Amino acid sequence: MTFDYLRQSLFFFRTHLSRLALIQIPFLLLITVVQYQLLQGGESAEAARTTSSVFISSALDLALMPIYWGATLLYMQSVLQGQTLSTSQAISLSLTCWGRLLLTYILTALAVSTGLLLLIVPGIYIGIRLAFAEFYCVMEGKGPMESLRASWASSSDFFWPLLQGLALIFGVLMLAEVMIGQMLSETRILMLALSLLAQFLGVMSSIYAYRIYCVMKEEHKPL
């Protein structure tokens, strides 16, 4: 079952690669360019520069993430509904849910981080159980806390398929990034390009989780 969902997710990714890239790459490129610029400078200001760079890049990423991820989720939903959105339409609609999606991501990150402090395994468990939260937030218009509660309640029966598929996706991406990164370790620009590509390929995890979310909604549909 897990491999069937993975195969279907990969097919969706390949079929809609260009549109997904148009939605995400401009934002990821902006973040990457800013990060690269922040890394430049003299060694004398290294410590202060590192602290401010982390803060600025994190703030920028946090501000933009609900836009390009919200647009990605709305695009995926529109495809399955047979009313495919254009790139501009998806991005425009994502702005309407920016605030609640941002809070959903922040609350999810806090919950997972708290779990990771408790010997890692609880954090992984919490992360899997909250995998549907962004879908409830964007596609059903629920608030942040309501989205987290809904995800926790509905993901119980799908915990293992989610864990297996997401672990495989992240494992393959991480391994590939490390192996390629070792070959490009002396070239900073290429390393940043690799980071951008790895972030974009991370869309596979959302496609996979959304595939299982759709299965869950179908099973829970009233007769």
C-alpha positions in Angstrom: 0.0 0.0 0.0 2.8 2.4 0.9 4.6 1.9 -2.3 1.4 2.3 -4.3 0.9 5.7 -2.7 4.5 6.6 -3.3 4.2 5.6 -7.0 1.0 7.7 -7.3 2.7 10.7 -5.6 5.8 10.4 -7.9 3.5 10.3 -10.9 1.7 13.5 -9.8 5.1 15.2 -9.1 6.4 14.3 -12.6 3.1 15.3 -14.3 2.9 18.7 -12.6 6.7 19.3 -12.2 6.7 22.6 -14.2 3.7 24.1 -12.4 5.0 23.1 -9.0 8.4 24.6 -9.9 6.8 27.9 -11.0 5.0 28.2 -7.7 7.9 27.3 -5.4 11.2 28.0 -7.1 10.9 31.9 -7.3 10.4 32.0 -3.5 13.1 29.4 -2.7 15.5 31.3 -5.1 14.8 34.6 -3.3 15.5 32.9 0.1 18.7 31.2 -1.3 20.0 34.5 -2.8 19.4 36.4 0.4 21.2 33.6 2.4 24.1 33.7 0.0 24.4 37.5 0.3 24.3 37.3 4.1 27.1 34.8 4.1 29.5 37.3 2.4 31.6 39.7 4.4 34.8 39.9 6.4 36.0 37.4 9.0 36.2 40.0 11.7 32.5 40.3 12.0 31.9 36.5 11.6 30.1 35.9 14.9 27.7 38.9 14.7 27.2 38.3 11.0 26.2 34.7 11.6 23.7 35.6 14.3 22.0 38.3 12.2 22.1 36.1 9.1 20.3 33.3 10.8 17.7 35.6 12.2 17.1 37.4 8.8 17.0 34.3 6.7 14.8 32.5 9.2 12.4 35.4 9.3 12.3 35.6 5.5 11.7 31.9 5.2 8.9 32.0 7.8 7.2 34.9 6.1 7.3 33.4 2.6 6.7 29.8 3.5 2.9 30.1 4.0 2.6 31.7 0.6 4.4 29.2 -1.6 3.3 26.2 0.4 -0.3 27.4 0.6 -0.2 27.9 -3.2 1.2 24.4 -3.6 -1.6 22.9 -1.5 -4.3 24.8 -3.3 -2.9 23.8 -6.7 -2.9 20.1 -5.7 -6.5 20.4 -4.6 -7.5 22.2 -7.7 -6.0 19.4 -9.9 -7.9 16.7 -8.1 -11.1 18.8 -8.4 -10.6 19.1 -12.1 -10.4 22.9 -11.9 -6.6 23.5 -12.2 -5.4 26.8 -10.9 -2.8 28.9 -12.7 0.4 29.8 -10.8 -0.8 33.4 -10.2 -4.3 32.2 -9.0 -2.8 29.7 -6.6 -0.4 32.3 -5.1 -3.2 34.9 -4.9 -5.5 32.5 -3.1 -2.7 31.5 -0.7 -2.5 35.0 0.6 -6.0 34.7 2.0 -4.9 31.9 4.4 -1.4 33.3 5.1 -2.0 34.1 8.8 -3.7 31.0 9.9 -1.3 28.8 7.9 1.7 30.6 9.5 0.3 30.0 13.0 -0.4 26.3 12.0 3.2 25.8 11.0 4.5 27.6 14.1 2.4 25.5 16.5 3.3 22.3 14.6 7.0 23.2 14.8 6.7 23.9 18.6 4.9 20.6 19.2 7.4 18.6 17.2 10.3 20.4 18.8 8.9 19.7 22.3 8.6 16.0 21.3 12.1 15.8 20.0 13.4 17.1 23.3 11.8 14.0 24.8 14.3 11.5 23.2 13.4 12.1 19.6 10.7 9.4 19.1 7.8 11.4 20.6 8.7 14.3 18.2 8.5 11.9 15.2 5.2 10.6 16.4 3.8 14.1 16.9 5.0 15.2 13.5 3.3 12.3 11.8 0.0 12.8 13.7 0.0 16.5 12.7 0.8 15.8 9.0 -2.7 16.6 7.9 -2.9 20.0 9.8 -1.9 22.1 6.8 -4.5 20.5 4.6 -7.3 21.2 7.1 -6.0 24.8 7.5 -5.8 25.6 3.7 -8.4 23.3 2.1 -11.1 23.4 4.8 -10.5 26.8 6.2 -10.0 25.7 9.8 -8.1 27.7 12.4 -4.6 26.7 13.6 -5.7 24.9 16.8 -8.7 23.3 15.1 -6.4 22.1 12.2 -4.0 20.5 14.7 -6.9 18.8 16.6 -8.5 17.5 13.4 -5.2 16.1 12.1 -4.5 14.4 15.4 -8.0 12.8 15.4 -7.9 11.7 11.7 -4.3 10.5 11.3 -4.5 7.7 13.8 -5.5 5.0 11.3 -2.9 6.1 8.8 0.1 6.5 11.1 2.1 3.7 9.6 1.6 4.5 5.9 2.5 8.1 6.7 5.6 7.1 8.7 6.9 4.6 6.2 6.4 6.9 3.1 7.7 10.1 4.7 10.7 8.3 6.2 11.6 6.9 2.8 11.2 10.2 1.0 13.2 12.2 3.6 15.8 9.4 3.8 16.4 9.3 0.1 16.5 13.1 -0.2 18.9 13.5 2.7 21.2 10.7 1.5 21.3 12.2 -2.0 22.0 15.7 -0.6 24.8 14.5 1.6 26.5 12.5 -1.2 26.3 15.3 -3.7 27.2 17.9 -1.1 30.5 16.1 -0.4 31.4 16.4 -4.0 30.5 20.1 -4.1 31.8 21.1 -0.7 34.4 23.5 -2.1 31.9 25.5 -4.2 29.5 27.6 -2.1 27.2 28.7 -5.0 26.7 25.1 -6.0 26.0 24.1 -2.4 23.3 26.8 -2.2 21.9 25.5 -5.5 21.8 22.0 -4.1 20.1 23.3 -1.0 17.4 25.0 -3.2 16.9 21.8 -5.2 16.6 19.7 -2.0 14.0 22.1 -0.6 12.0 22.0 -3.8 12.1 18.2 -3.9 10.7 18.2 -0.4 7.3 18.9 -2.1 7.2 15.1 -2.6 6.4 14.7 1.2 3.4 17.0 1.0 2.2 15.3 -2.2 2.5 11.9 -0.4 0.7 13.1 2.8 -2.0 14.7 0.7 -2.6 11.5 -1.2 -3.2 9.7 2.1 -5.3 12.6 3.3 -7.6 12.1 0.3 -7.8 8.4 1.1 -8.8 9.3 4.7 -11.4 11.8 3.5 -12.9 9.2 1.1 -13.1 6.6 3.8 -14.8 9.0 6.2 -17.2 10.3 3.6 -20.8 9.8 4.8 -22.8 7.2 2.9 
